[in-house]
């Protein structure tokens, strides 16, 4: 498994880049967003990668961030979403926007990507909605922050009670905001349960 490539950007195309690593040129498929973020030809470049192996080929797909790679993995786990469609979605939407679209059930936003019709957008939103709470995006990207300490334990407690990840995360976040940083686990769980029940 090749986790990332670090070298010199040799060339780019509409849907790929060639990274020269020690004299070997790796052809890497990429979203338009990644291609615009990678930098100019001839300069140093680093891409997180996913290796796709099929009966007749081995391909690399590259991403500007590990978050984008994680979303690619989630998207290609949905029936009917191959690597091309996943890259089209990641070209149209940043990871933070994609997370918000799925969390809010906004299938129209997902359908903005080339090759994604209303039915496929609906399937993507439905299949990923319960899993979106497990994705953690970096601060400033508009995603849900990773709970730590008592907050993480409170989220875990709500998950064990049958709440969906997105519901548990948002209820605990609201409870933490109201109670402050020094809140105990017991107080967080009690308030989060009341918030989730509203």
Buried (B, 14 or more C-beta within 10 A) or exposed (E): EBEEBEBBBBEBEEBBBBBBBEEEBBBBBBBBBBBEBBBEEEEEBBBBBBEBEEEEEEBBBBBBBEBBBBBBEBBBEBEEBEBEBBBBBBBBBBBBBBBBBBBEEBBEBBBBBEBBEEEBBBBBBEBBBEBBBBBBBBEEBEBBBBBEEBBEBBBBBBBEEEBBBBBBBBBBBBBBEEBEEEBEBEBBBBBBBEBBEE
